[in-house]
Amino acid sequence: MTIAADPSAAEAVAAACLDLGAPGVEEREGAVVAYFALAAGAGHPAAGDPEAGTGDDAAAAAAQVLASLEQRLAPVRAAFGAAAVGRPQGDTVDEEDWAEGWKRYWRPQAVGRRLVIVPSWLRHARWAAGGRVPLWIDPGMAFGTGDHESTRLALVLLQESLDRLAAAGPRPLRVLDLGTGSGILAVAAARLAPASVWACDQDPMAVEVAAANAAANGVDGAVTTAVADLLAPRAGEAGPGADLPGPADLILANILFPVLDAAAPRIAAALRPGGLLVLSGITTSQREPLAVRYEDLGCRRVASVSRGGWSALLMRREPPAGRVAP
Ligand SMILES: C[S@@+](CC[C@H](N)C(=O)[O-])C[C@H]1O[C@@H](n2cnc3c(N)ncnc32)[C@H](O)[C@@H]1O
């Protein structure tokens, strides 16, 4: 259903569609597009099944959705004016033709104590309810919807890290997000704390997506993005690693074990003494060897979290002997 909507009424129109059960809603310029599932079988008769639905069923189901939607839109028209909310225009699409069908299943989700991840096409003020900070994310083709355990575990430890760093007194933080993907961790850090974040990925497409998500969340002034391969040799050096702009108060790295392992010296060296490091993207059986790898480089274990076979580590770079980290 496409409903022409004045920008002032778009959120209310989107809310009416969601309340009616639309699993996906997109706010476009001047219109709200909402997807509704028609009753199973409607318009898609299975071969050889006389009980299966017909095109008439599809028309009847669509008419029913239209009538219910008109009912829901009536109070919105009353509040914003009839000119602000157009009549819904319906069309039916086959599931397989629905190129972005996956978006239907991606719902806002709370993570940890302070965050809620909201698909950017469901941008709606009510998701900010409950005092949680919303992250508006459109991952495009990049990794990082927040659905994957490695991202969720990293976000949980990110919140814990910020609490620990804040306990040492309020000050702007230097944060690195290595393997930023959609930019979800970088955006979260910049939304939760006064921080300047450097976010990199080896994939230029991901870097573009991360920059767009930072802008969509109003933190593009705080997040700098860069294409960088953590395993590419630096000029004149044989070993792995790209230049990392430390010293950092906090490093977030949700990448697979081989990269975290090979780039460990460069990552650990980019932390300031007392700085915190979130390592994610590892399976539970990889947690111990990775912790030992970073301990050998002067870090100490602070916490770990695990779920669904995935683990994430929170580590701290030890201050030089005899000094207490700020
Ligand atoms: C598991 S995704 C994490 C995305 C996002 N940070 C999150 O937490 O959801 C890992 C990301 O690391 C990037 N990556 C993998 N190897 C890399 C390397 N050697 N240097 C830089 N980025 C790398 C991938 O392109 C991918 O976007």
The ligand as an SDF file (V2000), in Angstrom:
LIG
                    3D

 27 29  0  0  0  0  0  0  0  0999 V2000
   31.5760   -9.4530   11.5040 C   0  0  0  0  0  0  0  0  0  0  0  0
   31.5900   -7.9990   10.5290 S   0  0  0  0  0  0  0  0  0  0  0  0
   31.3030   -6.7890   11.8050 C   0  0  0  0  0  0  0  0  0  0  0  0
   30.5050   -5.6090   11.3700 C   0  0  0  0  0  0  0  0  0  0  0  0
   30.0770   -4.6720   12.4940 C   0  0  0  0  0  0  0  0  0  0  0  0
   31.2220   -4.0780   13.1550 N   0  0  0  0  0  0  0  0  0  0  0  0
   29.2380   -5.4000   13.5280 C   0  0  0  0  0  0  0  0  0  0  0  0
   29.6770   -5.4730   14.6930 O   0  0  0  0  0  0  0  0  0  0  0  0
   28.1530   -5.8790   13.2070 O   0  0  0  0  0  0  0  0  0  0  0  0
   33.3180   -7.8770   10.1980 C   0  0  0  0  0  0  0  0  0  0  0  0
   33.7140   -6.7430    9.2810 C   0  0  0  0  0  0  0  0  0  0  0  0
   35.1390   -6.7190    9.2520 O   0  0  0  0  0  0  0  0  0  0  0  0
   35.5790   -6.4530    7.9410 C   0  0  0  0  0  0  0  0  0  0  0  0
   36.9210   -7.0290    7.8050 N   0  0  0  0  0  0  0  0  0  0  0  0
   37.2740   -8.3380    7.6560 C   0  0  0  0  0  0  0  0  0  0  0  0
   38.6120   -8.4700    7.5460 N   0  0  0  0  0  0  0  0  0  0  0  0
   39.1220   -7.2250    7.6390 C   0  0  0  0  0  0  0  0  0  0  0  0
   40.4450   -6.7050    7.5780 C   0  0  0  0  0  0  0  0  0  0  0  0
   41.4980   -7.4920    7.3960 N   0  0  0  0  0  0  0  0  0  0  0  0
   40.6280   -5.3590    7.6980 N   0  0  0  0  0  0  0  0  0  0  0  0
   39.5640   -4.5330    7.8690 C   0  0  0  0  0  0  0  0  0  0  0  0
   38.2830   -4.9810    7.9140 N   0  0  0  0  0  0  0  0  0  0  0  0
   38.0540   -6.2990    7.8070 C   0  0  0  0  0  0  0  0  0  0  0  0
   34.5250   -7.1020    7.0530 C   0  0  0  0  0  0  0  0  0  0  0  0
   34.5210   -6.4940    5.7630 O   0  0  0  0  0  0  0  0  0  0  0  0
   33.2540   -6.8770    7.8440 C   0  0  0  0  0  0  0  0  0  0  0  0
   32.5910   -5.7120    7.4420 O   0  0  0  0  0  0  0  0  0  0  0  0
  1  2  1  0
  2  3  1  0
  2 10  1  0
  3  4  1  0
  4  5  1  0
  5  6  1  0
  5  7  1  0
  7  8  2  0
  7  9  1  0
 10 11  1  0
 11 12  1  0
 11 26  1  0
 12 13  1  0
 13 14  1  0
 13 24  1  0
 14 15  1  0
 14 23  1  0
 15 16  2  0
 16 17  1  0
 17 18  1  0
 17 23  2  0
 18 19  1  0
 18 20  2  0
 20 21  1  0
 21 22  2  0
 22 23  1  0
 24 25  1  0
 24 26  1  0
 26 27  1  0
M  CHG  2   2   1   9  -1
M  END
$$$$
